[in-house]
Amino acid sequence: MTLGVFSLFVTCIATTALTTDAFLNKNCPFTVDDCKTEPYNKLRSCKLAVEDPEKLSTLSNSFLCSTRDKMDNNRKKRSLDTSVGNHTVSKRSTCNICMRRSTEQIIYAAEDAEYGTDDMLELLHNPAENLYQKYRVQVCDTSVQTQTHGRTHTCGKQMIEFTAAVFAADDSVRVQTVRYPTTCAFQYSC
């Protein structure tokens, strides 16, 4: 076991043991056994995984595959096509000086962006089948600053809209547009 894998394993155990909703581990998948303990037992996906696994399987088969395909397309759009000469095209990564690094994280809840309510909506996951809605989230370099025309520009999180399978108020599931702070960008203050 390499040191990197070992430190990730220790981080997963330490974070999973915490007991509030604010400390749901975004980096490590949760299991059906985790669903029986705090804080995971408050998630609707976990309640279904423990109490009605067949319903959860039906919901995830109906909704998570279509959502996953759309999220994969979003990731592919993060590079630009660049012409090289007359005949070849290469992929070039987009540069973001605000970003230190990025990690793929499980998104547990996101803001409603489709109906304008700004309510926090819980996303559907299926721990029994290892189906999680993940997104690549950037860690911002807040030390980068510039000043122009009396404005100070600093790096901060920007909300990105994407399609996700979410629980509605009546515990039904629907696919809709949500927003979540995932990308680092320059923001200014006067």
GIMO-V494323 format. One record per residue. N is the residue number from 1. RES is the residue in one small letter. PSI is psi in degrees with one decimal (999 if undefined). D_LAST is the distance of its C-alpha to the last C-alpha in Angstrom with 1 decimal. Layout:
BEGIN
n-><N & N>
res-><RES & RES>
psi-><PSI & PSI>
d_last-><D_LAST & D_LAST>
END
This chain:
BEGIN
n-><1 & 2 & 3 & 4 & 5 & 6 & 7 & 8 & 9 & 10 & 11 & 12 & 13 & 14 & 15 & 16 & 17 & 18 & 19 & 20 & 21 & 22 & 23 & 24 & 25 & 26 & 27 & 28 & 29 & 30 & 31 & 32 & 33 & 34 & 35 & 36 & 37 & 38 & 39 & 40 & 41 & 42 & 43 & 44 & 45 & 46 & 47 & 48 & 49 & 50 & 51 & 52 & 53 & 54 & 55 & 56 & 57 & 58 & 59 & 60 & 61 & 62 & 63 & 64 & 65 & 66 & 67 & 68 & 69 & 70 & 71 & 72 & 73 & 74 & 75 & 76 & 77 & 78 & 79 & 80 & 81 & 82 & 83 & 84 & 85 & 86 & 87 & 88 & 89 & 90 & 91 & 92 & 93 & 94 & 95 & 96 & 97 & 98 & 99 & 100 & 101 & 102 & 103 & 104 & 105 & 106 & 107 & 108 & 109 & 110 & 111 & 112 & 113 & 114 & 115 & 116 & 117 & 118 & 119 & 120 & 121 & 122 & 123 & 124 & 125 & 126 & 127 & 128 & 129 & 130 & 131 & 132 & 133 & 134 & 135 & 136 & 137 & 138 & 139 & 140 & 141 & 142 & 143 & 144 & 145 & 146 & 147 & 148 & 149 & 150 & 151 & 152 & 153 & 154 & 155 & 156 & 157 & 158 & 159 & 160 & 161 & 162 & 163 & 164 & 165 & 166 & 167 & 168 & 169 & 170 & 171 & 172 & 173 & 174 & 175 & 176 & 177 & 178 & 179 & 180 & 181 & 182 & 183 & 184 & 185 & 186 & 187 & 188 & 189 & 190>
res-><m & t & l & g & v & f & s & l & f & v & t & c & i & a & t & t & a & l & t & t & d & a & f & l & n & k & n & c & p & f & t & v & d & d & c & k & t & e & p & y & n & k & l & r & s & c & k & l & a & v & e & d & p & e & k & l & s & t & l & s & n & s & f & l & c & s & t & r & d & k & m & d & n & n & r & k & k & r & s & l & d & t & s & v & g & n & h & t & v & s & k & r & s & t & c & n & i & c & m & r & r & s & t & e & q & i & i & y & a & a & e & d & a & e & y & g & t & d & d & m & l & e & l & l & h & n & p & a & e & n & l & y & q & k & y & r & v & q & v & c & d & t & s & v & q & t & q & t & h & g & r & t & h & t & c & g & k & q & m & i & e & f & t & a & a & v & f & a & a & d & d & s & v & r & v & q & t & v & r & y & p & t & t & c & a & f & q & y & s & c>
psi-><124.3 & 163.8 & -39.6 & -44.1 & -40.2 & -44.3 & -36.0 & -41.8 & -45.4 & -41.9 & -41.6 & -44.8 & -46.2 & -43.2 & -35.4 & -25.6 & -12.0 & 156.2 & 21.9 & 158.7 & -30.2 & -16.5 & 28.8 & 131.0 & 119.9 & -13.1 & -20.6 & 131.8 & 143.2 & 154.9 & 174.0 & -35.4 & -39.6 & -31.5 & -17.8 & -4.9 & 163.1 & 148.4 & -1.7 & -27.1 & -9.0 & -13.2 & 137.9 & -37.0 & -39.4 & -40.7 & -42.1 & -38.4 & -34.3 & -45.5 & -32.8 & 70.4 & -29.7 & -40.8 & -41.7 & -41.5 & -42.1 & -44.8 & -45.5 & -36.2 & -34.4 & -35.7 & -35.6 & -32.2 & -44.8 & -36.6 & -42.7 & -42.9 & -39.9 & -38.6 & -36.5 & -39.3 & -37.6 & -41.4 & -37.5 & -26.8 & -2.7 & 11.5 & 155.9 & 144.4 & 131.8 & 128.4 & 133.6 & 108.9 & -154.9 & -21.1 & -15.8 & 150.4 & 132.6 & 160.6 & 133.9 & 131.6 & 141.1 & 141.2 & 136.8 & 104.6 & -12.6 & -17.2 & 129.9 & -48.7 & 174.9 & 150.9 & 146.8 & 126.5 & 150.4 & 129.0 & 115.1 & -37.0 & 149.3 & 161.1 & 144.3 & 124.9 & -7.9 & -39.6 & 1.2 & 17.9 & -20.5 & 17.1 & 149.7 & 127.2 & 135.3 & 132.9 & 150.0 & 135.4 & 158.2 & 92.4 & -27.2 & -30.3 & 13.3 & 41.4 & 111.8 & 144.3 & 112.0 & 157.4 & 149.0 & 118.7 & 131.8 & 147.6 & 123.0 & 147.1 & 96.4 & -4.0 & -13.8 & 121.6 & 146.6 & 157.2 & 128.5 & 134.5 & 42.0 & 5.5 & 138.6 & 123.4 & 125.0 & 161.0 & 138.1 & 173.7 & 140.3 & 138.0 & 132.8 & 136.2 & 138.7 & 166.8 & 134.4 & 155.6 & 119.8 & 157.4 & 135.1 & 174.1 & -31.8 & 17.8 & 8.2 & 167.8 & 140.8 & 158.5 & 126.5 & 170.9 & 131.0 & 168.9 & 147.9 & 141.9 & 105.4 & -25.4 & 141.6 & 137.9 & 159.3 & 135.2 & 149.1 & 155.0 & 144.9 & 999>
d_last-><50.5 & 47.8 & 45.3 & 42.3 & 44.3 & 45.4 & 41.9 & 40.7 & 43.9 & 43.2 & 39.6 & 40.9 & 43.4 & 41.2 & 38.4 & 41.0 & 42.5 & 39.5 & 40.0 & 36.9 & 35.2 & 32.0 & 34.1 & 35.7 & 36.1 & 34.2 & 35.9 & 39.5 & 41.5 & 43.0 & 46.7 & 48.9 & 49.9 & 46.3 & 46.1 & 48.6 & 46.4 & 43.1 & 40.3 & 41.6 & 44.2 & 41.5 & 40.6 & 42.4 & 43.4 & 45.0 & 46.8 & 48.3 & 49.1 & 51.2 & 52.6 & 52.9 & 52.5 & 54.2 & 51.7 & 48.8 & 50.6 & 51.1 & 47.4 & 46.2 & 48.8 & 47.5 & 43.8 & 42.7 & 44.4 & 42.6 & 39.2 & 39.9 & 40.7 & 37.5 & 35.4 & 37.5 & 36.6 & 32.9 & 33.3 & 35.4 & 32.7 & 30.4 & 32.2 & 32.5 & 35.8 & 36.2 & 39.1 & 41.1 & 43.9 & 45.6 & 46.8 & 44.8 & 41.6 & 39.9 & 37.2 & 34.1 & 31.6 & 28.0 & 25.8 & 22.7 & 21.4 & 19.4 & 22.8 & 25.1 & 27.9 & 28.8 & 31.5 & 33.3 & 33.0 & 34.8 & 32.5 & 34.0 & 31.7 & 28.9 & 27.1 & 29.0 & 27.4 & 30.4 & 31.1 & 27.6 & 28.5 & 26.1 & 29.1 & 29.7 & 32.8 & 35.2 & 36.2 & 39.9 & 41.5 & 45.2 & 45.9 & 49.6 & 49.1 & 46.2 & 43.9 & 40.3 & 37.1 & 35.0 & 31.9 & 30.5 & 27.4 & 25.2 & 24.2 & 20.7 & 20.3 & 17.2 & 17.9 & 16.7 & 13.4 & 12.3 & 10.0 & 10.1 & 9.3 & 6.6 & 4.8 & 6.6 & 9.0 & 11.5 & 14.6 & 15.3 & 18.0 & 18.2 & 20.8 & 23.8 & 26.4 & 30.1 & 33.5 & 35.1 & 38.2 & 37.2 & 39.2 & 39.1 & 39.6 & 43.3 & 43.5 & 44.1 & 42.2 & 40.4 & 38.4 & 35.0 & 31.5 & 29.2 & 25.8 & 25.1 & 22.3 & 24.1 & 22.1 & 19.5 & 16.7 & 13.4 & 10.4 & 6.7 & 3.8 & 0.0>
END
